[in-house]
Amino acid sequence: MPARANAAFDYDVAVVGGGPAGSSTASRLARHGRRVLVLERETFPRFHIGESLLPWSDEIFHAIGVEPKVAAAGFVHKWGATFFSADGEIEQYADFADALETPRPQTYQVPRHELDRLLLEHAASCGAEVQQDAQALEATFDESGVTLRYTAGGAERAARVAAIVDASGRVGFLARRFAERTYDPLLKNVAVHAWYEGIPRRTGRRAGDIRMVTRPDRGWFWLIPISETMTSVGVVLPKDVYAATGAKTLDASLDAYVAETPQAAALLANARRVSEVRFDADYSYESKQYAGDRWVIVGDAGAFLDPIFSTGVLLGMQGGIDAADALHAGLAANDLSRGRFAAYERAIGKRFRYFRRFAVGFYDPPFRDIFFQPSESSIRKAVISVLAGNWRPTFATRLRLAAFFGIVALQRYVGIAPRLNDFDPARKSAPVSQELAAE
Ligand SMILES: Cc1cc2nc3c(=O)[nH]c(=O)nc-3n(C[C@H](O)[C@H](O)[C@H](O)COP(=O)(O)OP(=O)(O)OC[C@H]3O[C@@H](n4cnc5c(N)ncnc54)[C@H](O)[C@@H]3O)c2cc1C
């Protein structure tokens, strides 16, 4: 059934969710001259996890015209990532200036309540109608359009639109109804996190590094400087490790994870917690489809990838741009049937799986052994370009990445580099490693 657009709509497109994915979709559509309604159930600013950006976000900010506002917002500048072994004896720096094919190596660490508000206000300034404290309730599809019921300021309303974008994050307003999620058996992790003051930083450019500390149980800590004084600290752990923790409260469990990870304990020795401790079951998932007749899914609503390489905001916002372009073309052609979105669906799945390979790798001992080897090679620079968010590597970079995974395979079967004692010997042949070997 080809879905037909017509002029009898209140808006061309309704976007459910005003996070980064919804804002980029709405900004792009409005800049294409489309009439857009954005519904956000919260009133911004609101807390959200996901505070470290990647350099390749820059071209997205540029594409929707928000780049000068982001640059002027006073966010901490991020130029790279530092990885530590649990005991702090091994330190590996990924400097984005070394990243192949990356036009601008500097990005930002962001309190998300500030970034998300800025992005949503930008969507409004582009011409989208943004309603906060407005929750989408139900979408009814028919031959000629979609009726969206929602509440705004306590009153129930309805809008008639040509198409709907689900940008509702992990809620999955349409995704849970139409697009079955498949959970990733290799990335069953949880996160416990809070904000701290009093954590020392390096000076100069490296003051803004994200710092990662690995743990023997395949977990890891993040330390993200989100303001002059504040640092976001979180630990990501395999679900089974977390389940085996005896601590009764989140506060006590976070304290215990810090205490048993020497490098994290050293960095937090004089730290003071200044927020509540929060928990996320951040299991990774993909959807079986990302679009249908008159609907498209963007961002976490469709797929969520483990936070190890901070890809969430980039994937969500780039998907938003792609979705907006596909919708704009579909509206122009008077055809919003699923077939119009085939290229979009392929692009989302491909980009997700490309980054997933690296995310899964980080939980695999041979990958970490090689990753922690000092090197100035172009293979390493290709890997750093992925960490910078390069989602469309050239053929030459793809070859280097293939070489990297070849070296990881050699490490697995032959052992060409020292094994990190970072891993508990009892876990050296843990199931993740075996499953990966079988992949
Ligand atoms: C532990 C952890 C650490 C992370 N770290 C990073 C990181 O360092 N860097 C990074 O880039 N990413 C990170 N992420 C991922 C990142 O948080 C997400 O990928 C990103 O927020 C996705 O954006 P989104 O717009 O799709 O969804 P969201 O940001 O979740 O926005 C969805 C919005 O939809 C609204 N909404 C939901 N339902 C409705 C409804 N019915 N009606 C109206 N509005 C609705 C919500 O209120 C919300 O504001 C992390 C994630 C986790 C769990």
The ligand as a Gaussian input file, in Angstrom:
#p B3LYP/6-31G(d) Opt

LIG

0 1
 C       25.409000       4.146000      30.989000
 C       25.349000       4.871000      29.675000
 C       26.405000       5.701000      29.288000
 C       26.361000       6.364000      28.064000
 N       27.409000       7.164000      27.680000
 C       27.382000       7.780000      26.483000
 C       28.434000       8.656000      26.092000
 O       29.403000       8.884000      26.830000
 N       28.346000       9.261000      24.876000
 C       27.284000       9.052000      24.036000
 O       27.264000       9.603000      22.929000
 N       26.258000       8.248000      24.396000
 C       26.283000       7.627000      25.590000
 N       25.225000       6.855000      25.969000
 C       24.114000       6.694000      25.028000
 C       23.200000       7.933000      24.967000
 O       22.734000       8.227000      26.260000
 C       22.036000       7.673000      24.040000
 O       22.469000       6.925000      22.921000
 C       21.372000       8.964000      23.549000
 O       20.846000       9.691000      24.618000
 C       20.246000       8.614000      22.556000
 O       19.529000       9.753000      22.192000
 P       17.987000       9.640000      21.779000
 O       17.590000      11.016000      21.359000
 O       17.791000       8.510000      20.871000
 O       17.222000       9.244000      23.121000
 P       17.060000      10.034000      24.480000
 O       18.226000      10.927000      24.675000
 O       16.775000       9.033000      25.522000
 O       15.786000      10.965000      24.250000
 C       14.504000      10.425000      24.165000
 C       13.503000      11.459000      24.663000
 O       12.189000      10.988000      24.388000
 C       11.329000      11.404000      25.429000
 N       10.119000      10.549000      25.397000
 C       10.048000       9.225000      25.677000
 N        8.785000       8.776000      25.500000
 C        8.031000       9.846000      25.098000
 C        6.667000      10.029000      24.754000
 N        5.773000       9.014000      24.774000
 N        6.235000      11.266000      24.390000
 C        7.119000      12.305000      24.352000
 N        8.436000      12.184000      24.676000
 C        8.892000      10.973000      25.017000
 C       12.198000      11.248000      26.657000
 O       11.725000      12.049000      27.732000
 C       13.556000      11.684000      26.153000
 O       13.839000      13.046000      26.428000
 C       25.236000       6.200000      27.207000
 C       24.174000       5.392000      27.616000
 C       24.212000       4.733000      28.828000
 C       23.048000       3.876000      29.235000

